[in-house]
Amino acid sequence: MKPSILTLALILALPVAANAQGHSHKGPNGGELVDVAGGHAEFVDTPTEIALHLSDEDGKPVPSKGATGKATILSGGKTETVDLAPAG
């Protein structure tokens, strides 16, 4: 699974939509875990980092090598778009 920018944008939006429908739950990293095509996505954010953990249908991590994306951050009334890339 190699998420495109559009896929990543949809994944980032899913926790809000899934939570409203009661289909999300806490993932192993403390974030909201939602079902996505082919597996699961867990969005974890802190004041300094955004992490998106991808796993297959069995909960095994999916390699993110080569994956890219963008996130739009709203802070203090300003928006900023940042690039997302695999850590490490």
C-alpha atoms as an extended CHARMM CRD file, in Angstrom:
* protein
*
        88  EXT
         1         1  MET       CA              0.0000000000        0.0000000000        0.0000000000  PROA      1               0.0000000000
         2         2  LYS       CA              1.5140000000        3.3420000000       -1.0560000000  PROA      2               0.0000000000
         3         3  PRO       CA             -0.7460000000        6.2520000000       -0.1050000000  PROA      3               0.0000000000
         4         4  SER       CA             -0.9740000000        9.1240000000       -2.5500000000  PROA      4               0.0000000000
         5         5  ILE       CA             -1.6020000000       12.6930000000       -1.4610000000  PROA      5               0.0000000000
         6         6  LEU       CA             -5.3370000000       12.2810000000       -2.0420000000  PROA      6               0.0000000000
         7         7  THR       CA             -5.4220000000        9.0130000000       -0.1270000000  PROA      7               0.0000000000
         8         8  LEU       CA             -3.4920000000       10.5640000000        2.7280000000  PROA      8               0.0000000000
         9         9  ALA       CA             -5.8820000000       13.5100000000        2.8490000000  PROA      9               0.0000000000
        10        10  LEU       CA             -8.8040000000       11.1110000000        3.0480000000  PROA      10              0.0000000000
        11        11  ILE       CA             -7.0980000000        9.0520000000        5.7490000000  PROA      11              0.0000000000
        12        12  LEU       CA             -6.4330000000       12.1650000000        7.8150000000  PROA      12              0.0000000000
        13        13  ALA       CA            -10.1060000000       13.1170000000        7.5350000000  PROA      13              0.0000000000
        14        14  LEU       CA            -11.4020000000        9.6520000000        8.4170000000  PROA      14              0.0000000000
        15        15  PRO       CA            -10.9260000000        9.7390000000       12.2020000000  PROA      15              0.0000000000
        16        16  VAL       CA            -13.4290000000       12.5850000000       12.5270000000  PROA      16              0.0000000000
        17        17  ALA       CA            -15.9800000000       10.9440000000       10.2420000000  PROA      17              0.0000000000
        18        18  ALA       CA            -15.5010000000        7.4710000000       11.6900000000  PROA      18              0.0000000000
        19        19  ASN       CA            -15.6900000000        8.7250000000       15.2620000000  PROA      19              0.0000000000
        20        20  ALA       CA            -18.9860000000       10.4320000000       14.5010000000  PROA      20              0.0000000000
        21        21  GLN       CA            -20.3420000000        7.0690000000       13.3180000000  PROA      21              0.0000000000
        22        22  GLY       CA            -18.7770000000        5.0970000000       16.1860000000  PROA      22              0.0000000000
        23        23  HSD       CA            -16.4440000000        3.0440000000       13.9400000000  PROA      23              0.0000000000
        24        24  SER       CA            -13.0830000000        4.1060000000       15.3320000000  PROA      24              0.0000000000
        25        25  HSD       CA            -11.2090000000        3.0490000000       18.4090000000  PROA      25              0.0000000000
        26        26  LYS       CA             -7.8380000000        3.6160000000       20.0470000000  PROA      26              0.0000000000
        27        27  GLY       CA             -4.9190000000        2.1240000000       18.1860000000  PROA      27              0.0000000000
        28        28  PRO       CA             -1.7360000000        0.6430000000       19.6360000000  PROA      28              0.0000000000
        29        29  ASN       CA              0.0010000000        4.0410000000       19.4410000000  PROA      29              0.0000000000
        30        30  GLY       CA             -2.7540000000        5.9110000000       21.3050000000  PROA      30              0.0000000000
        31        31  GLY       CA             -4.3710000000        7.5030000000       18.2550000000  PROA      31              0.0000000000
        32        32  GLU       CA             -7.6940000000        6.9510000000       16.5510000000  PROA      32              0.0000000000
        33        33  LEU       CA             -7.5970000000        3.7370000000       14.5190000000  PROA      33              0.0000000000
        34        34  VAL       CA             -9.9240000000        3.5400000000       11.5340000000  PROA      34              0.0000000000
        35        35  ASP       CA            -10.5480000000        0.9800000000        8.8270000000  PROA      35              0.0000000000
        36        36  VAL       CA             -9.3910000000        2.0180000000        5.3610000000  PROA      36              0.0000000000
        37        37  ALA       CA             -9.2040000000        0.1190000000        2.0820000000  PROA      37              0.0000000000
        38        38  GLY       CA             -6.7670000000       -2.7450000000        2.5720000000  PROA      38              0.0000000000
        39        39  GLY       CA             -6.1160000000       -2.2090000000        6.2630000000  PROA      39              0.0000000000
        40        40  HSD       CA             -6.0740000000        0.3600000000        9.0320000000  PROA      40              0.0000000000
        41        41  ALA       CA             -4.7650000000        3.8720000000        9.6020000000  PROA      41              0.0000000000
        42        42  GLU       CA             -3.9270000000        5.3940000000       12.9670000000  PROA      42              0.0000000000
        43        43  PHE       CA             -3.4550000000        9.1670000000       13.2100000000  PROA      43              0.0000000000
        44        44  VAL       CA             -1.3660000000       10.3430000000       16.1680000000  PROA      44              0.0000000000
        45        45  ASP       CA             -0.5200000000       13.9870000000       16.7280000000  PROA      45              0.0000000000
        46        46  THR       CA              1.4950000000       15.8470000000       19.3380000000  PROA      46              0.0000000000
        47        47  PRO       CA              2.4170000000       19.5220000000       19.5560000000  PROA      47              0.0000000000
        48        48  THR       CA              5.5620000000       18.8260000000       17.5010000000  PROA      48              0.0000000000
        49        49  GLU       CA              4.7870000000       15.8030000000       15.3270000000  PROA      49              0.0000000000
        50        50  ILE       CA              2.1830000000       14.1950000000       13.0960000000  PROA      50              0.0000000000
        51        51  ALA       CA              2.3550000000       10.4250000000       12.6800000000  PROA      51              0.0000000000
        52        52  LEU       CA              0.2370000000        8.2030000000       10.4740000000  PROA      52              0.0000000000
        53        53  HSD       CA              0.6780000000        4.5110000000       11.2500000000  PROA      53              0.0000000000
        54        54  LEU       CA             -0.5270000000        2.1800000000        8.4880000000  PROA      54              0.0000000000
        55        55  SER       CA             -1.2480000000       -1.5060000000        9.0010000000  PROA      55              0.0000000000
        56        56  ASP       CA             -2.7320000000       -4.3350000000        6.9610000000  PROA      56              0.0000000000
        57        57  GLU       CA             -6.0090000000       -6.0880000000        7.7830000000  PROA      57              0.0000000000
        58        58  ASP       CA             -4.1990000000       -8.3120000000       10.3070000000  PROA      58              0.0000000000
        59        59  GLY       CA             -2.7550000000       -5.2870000000       12.1240000000  PROA      59              0.0000000000
        60        60  LYS       CA              0.7970000000       -5.8060000000       10.8530000000  PROA      60              0.0000000000
        61        61  PRO       CA              2.6740000000       -2.5880000000        9.9500000000  PROA      61              0.0000000000
        62        62  VAL       CA              2.7840000000       -1.6580000000        6.2770000000  PROA      62              0.0000000000
        63        63  PRO       CA              6.1050000000       -0.2750000000        4.9850000000  PROA      63              0.0000000000
        64        64  SER       CA              5.8490000000        3.4290000000        4.2150000000  PROA      64              0.0000000000
        65        65  LYS       CA              9.0390000000        3.7050000000        2.1730000000  PROA      65              0.0000000000
        66        66  GLY       CA              8.4380000000        6.0880000000       -0.7130000000  PROA      66              0.0000000000
        67        67  ALA       CA              5.1030000000        7.3390000000        0.6200000000  PROA      67              0.0000000000
        68        68  THR       CA              4.4960000000       11.0800000000        0.5530000000  PROA      68              0.0000000000
        69        69  GLY       CA              1.7140000000       13.4140000000        1.5160000000  PROA      69              0.0000000000
        70        70  LYS       CA              0.7680000000       16.8650000000        2.7100000000  PROA      70              0.0000000000
        71        71  ALA       CA             -1.0150000000       18.1080000000        5.8140000000  PROA      71              0.0000000000
        72        72  THR       CA             -2.6790000000       21.4530000000        6.3090000000  PROA      72              0.0000000000
        73        73  ILE       CA             -2.0620000000       22.8130000000        9.8000000000  PROA      73              0.0000000000
        74        74  LEU       CA             -4.3060000000       25.4820000000       11.3130000000  PROA      74              0.0000000000
        75        75  SER       CA             -2.6760000000       27.3360000000       14.2020000000  PROA      75              0.0000000000
        76        76  GLY       CA             -3.3650000000       30.7840000000       15.5730000000  PROA      76              0.0000000000
        77        77  GLY       CA             -5.7510000000       31.5610000000       12.7300000000  PROA      77              0.0000000000
        78        78  LYS       CA             -3.0950000000       30.8300000000       10.0970000000  PROA      78              0.0000000000
        79        79  THR       CA             -2.8240000000       27.8300000000        7.8080000000  PROA      79              0.0000000000
        80        80  GLU       CA              0.3440000000       26.1730000000        6.6720000000  PROA      80              0.0000000000
        81        81  THR       CA              0.8120000000       23.2050000000        4.3740000000  PROA      81              0.0000000000
        82        82  VAL       CA              3.6350000000       20.8480000000        5.3170000000  PROA      82              0.0000000000
        83        83  ASP       CA              5.0870000000       17.8860000000        3.4630000000  PROA      83              0.0000000000
        84        84  LEU       CA              4.7800000000       14.4590000000        5.0420000000  PROA      84              0.0000000000
        85        85  ALA       CA              7.3810000000       11.7430000000        4.5510000000  PROA      85              0.0000000000
        86        86  PRO       CA              8.3150000000        8.5000000000        6.2880000000  PROA      86              0.0000000000
        87        87  ALA       CA             10.4080000000        8.9120000000        9.4310000000  PROA      87              0.0000000000
        88        88  GLY       CA             13.8840000000        7.4400000000        9.5530000000  PROA      88              0.0000000000
